[in-house]
Amino acid sequence: MRATNEKELAAELGALFFALVNLARWKKMAAESVLRKTNKKFKKRFGL
């Protein structure tokens, strides 16, 4: 990423999220389900 300010960084992160969701879709995976599983794992690991 070559973002130099917060607005550019937000745009770059948005593009990255979009690409990851499309990768999940291409692999026939539900991006939301994958993220929910990861969130559960994170909460368990850090006792949240």
N, C-alpha and C positions, 0 to 999 in steps of 0.2 A: 504494500500500500504506500502510496506517495501523498496521502492527504496531509495538507499543511494547516488545516483549521478544522474546527468541530463540524461545520456544515459539510465539508468534503469527506471527512471521516464517516459521518452518518451515511452519506451516499455510497461510499465504498462498502461499509458494513451491510447496507441494504442489498447491494449487488451480490455480496458474498452469501447472505442468507437466501436470496433468490436462487442462486446457483446450487446451494446445498439442498433446497427443497426440490428443485428440478432433478438433481441426482437421485434423491430418494424416490421420486416419482418414476424415473427411468428404471430404477432397480425394483419397481413394484412394491415399494415400502411406503407406509403412511408416515410422513415426516412428523406429524403431531404425536403419534404413538411412540415413535423413536425418542423424541424429546421428552415425553412424559416418563418413559423408562429411565432415561438418563437423569432426570430430576429426582426420581425416587432413589436411585443409586447415590446421588450426591447427598441427599438428605440423610440417608442411612449412614453414609461414610462420616459425615460431620455432625451427626446427632441432632439434626434439626427437626 
